[in-house]
Amino acid sequence: EGDLITAHVGDGRAYLVRDKKLHQLSKDHTEAQRLCDEGKISKEQIFTHPDRDTLTSALGFENPLIDVREGRVKSGDIVMLLTDGAHKLLSLSQLHEIVFAAGNCFDTCNGIIDAANLLGGPDNISVCVTYIPE
């Protein structure tokens, strides 16, 4: 076991896989996410909203909002960082399937990148995966 501290800005995402469940640790800094947080649109509407790609905070902004989250990791956990080029194309169930079919960091990264590219991959794709040893 150990500490897990994530610092997030923009629309890249951090995920934790624990007990075969995928948990999103970060929240996108987009206009559509802000509207959802305010109850003006539903979670489902985020994916089709015209401002779904409009960033409200990012590196390079004058005063970016950086979300810091502290937690713990346990043996068997998997921590993943994905750019929007991956997570906007793949559903949570697709990510889950790739993680459990792969079984290691290298194959998980390549599986996510390959799946996103097969779906058109119009944006850059970066993936970082860490398996916490059992």
C-alpha positions as CSV (number, residue, x, y, z in Angstrom):
1,E,0.0,0.0,0.0
2,G,1.1,3.6,-0.6
3,D,0.0,7.1,-1.3
4,L,-1.5,8.1,-4.6
5,I,-1.4,11.8,-5.4
6,T,-2.8,13.1,-8.7
7,A,-2.5,16.6,-10.0
8,H,-4.8,17.3,-12.9
9,V,-5.5,20.1,-15.3
10,G,-7.3,20.1,-18.7
11,D,-9.0,17.1,-20.2
12,G,-6.5,14.3,-19.7
13,R,-7.8,11.7,-17.3
14,A,-6.6,9.6,-14.3
15,Y,-8.2,6.3,-13.6
16,L,-7.9,3.7,-10.8
17,V,-8.7,0.1,-11.4
18,R,-9.5,-1.7,-8.1
19,D,-11.3,-4.9,-7.5
20,K,-12.1,-5.2,-11.2
21,K,-13.8,-1.8,-11.2
22,L,-12.7,1.2,-13.2
23,H,-12.9,4.5,-11.3
24,Q,-12.3,7.9,-12.9
25,L,-10.2,10.0,-10.5
26,S,-10.2,13.3,-12.4
27,K,-12.9,15.5,-13.8
28,D,-12.5,17.2,-17.1
29,H,-11.9,21.0,-17.1
30,T,-14.3,21.6,-20.0
31,E,-17.3,23.9,-20.4
32,A,-19.6,20.9,-20.9
33,Q,-18.4,19.4,-17.6
34,R,-19.0,22.7,-15.9
35,L,-22.6,22.9,-17.2
36,C,-23.1,19.3,-16.0
37,D,-21.7,20.2,-12.5
38,E,-24.2,23.1,-12.4
39,G,-27.1,20.8,-13.3
40,K,-27.7,22.5,-16.6
41,I,-27.0,19.4,-18.7
42,S,-26.9,15.7,-18.0
43,K,-23.9,13.5,-17.9
44,E,-25.0,11.9,-21.2
45,Q,-25.3,15.4,-22.8
46,I,-21.6,16.1,-22.1
47,F,-20.6,13.8,-25.0
48,T,-22.6,15.6,-27.6
49,H,-22.5,19.2,-26.2
50,P,-21.0,21.8,-28.6
51,D,-18.6,22.9,-25.8
52,R,-17.5,19.4,-24.9
53,D,-13.9,20.3,-26.1
54,T,-13.8,23.9,-24.8
55,L,-11.3,23.9,-22.0
56,T,-11.9,25.9,-18.9
57,S,-8.4,25.3,-17.5
58,A,-5.2,23.9,-19.0
59,L,-1.5,24.2,-18.9
60,G,-0.7,27.5,-20.6
61,F,-3.7,29.3,-19.2
62,E,-2.8,32.4,-17.2
63,N,-4.1,30.9,-13.9
64,P,-4.9,27.3,-14.5
65,L,-7.0,25.4,-11.9
66,I,-5.1,22.4,-10.8
67,D,-7.1,19.7,-9.1
68,V,-5.1,17.7,-6.5
69,R,-6.5,14.4,-5.2
70,E,-4.9,12.3,-2.5
71,G,-5.7,8.7,-2.0
72,R,-4.2,5.3,-1.4
73,V,-3.2,2.4,-3.7
74,K,-3.4,-1.2,-2.7
75,S,-1.7,-4.3,-4.1
76,G,-3.3,-5.3,-7.4
77,D,-4.5,-1.8,-8.2
78,I,-3.8,-0.3,-11.7
79,V,-3.4,3.4,-12.2
80,M,-3.8,4.9,-15.7
81,L,-3.3,8.3,-17.2
82,L,-4.9,8.9,-20.7
83,T,-5.0,11.9,-22.9
84,D,-8.4,12.9,-24.5
85,G,-7.2,11.2,-27.8
86,A,-7.8,7.9,-26.0
87,H,-10.6,8.4,-23.5
88,K,-12.9,10.4,-25.9
89,L,-13.0,7.4,-28.3
90,L,-13.2,4.5,-25.8
91,S,-16.0,3.8,-23.4
92,L,-15.4,2.8,-19.8
93,S,-16.4,-0.7,-20.7
94,Q,-13.9,-0.8,-23.6
95,L,-11.1,0.4,-21.3
96,H,-12.1,-2.2,-18.7
97,E,-12.0,-5.0,-21.3
98,I,-8.6,-3.9,-22.6
99,V,-7.1,-3.7,-19.1
100,F,-8.2,-7.2,-18.1
101,A,-7.4,-8.8,-21.5
102,A,-3.8,-7.3,-21.4
103,G,-2.6,-8.2,-17.9
104,N,0.5,-6.0,-18.0
105,C,1.5,-2.4,-18.5
106,F,3.0,-2.7,-22.0
107,D,0.0,-4.6,-23.5
108,T,-2.5,-2.3,-21.7
109,C,-0.9,0.8,-23.2
110,N,-0.6,-0.7,-26.7
111,G,-4.2,-2.1,-26.4
112,I,-5.6,1.3,-25.6
113,I,-3.6,3.1,-28.3
114,D,-4.5,0.4,-30.9
115,A,-8.2,0.5,-30.0
116,A,-8.3,4.3,-30.2
117,N,-6.5,4.3,-33.6
118,L,-8.9,1.7,-34.9
119,L,-11.8,4.1,-34.1
120,G,-10.2,6.9,-36.1
121,G,-7.7,8.4,-33.6
122,P,-7.9,12.0,-34.9
123,D,-6.0,13.4,-31.8
124,N,-2.7,12.6,-30.2
125,I,-2.9,9.6,-27.9
126,S,-0.7,9.2,-24.8
127,V,-1.2,6.5,-22.2
128,C,0.7,5.7,-19.0
129,V,-0.2,2.6,-17.0
130,T,1.2,1.4,-13.6
131,Y,0.4,-1.9,-12.0
132,I,0.8,-2.0,-8.3
133,P,2.5,-5.3,-7.5
134,E,0.6,-8.0,-5.6
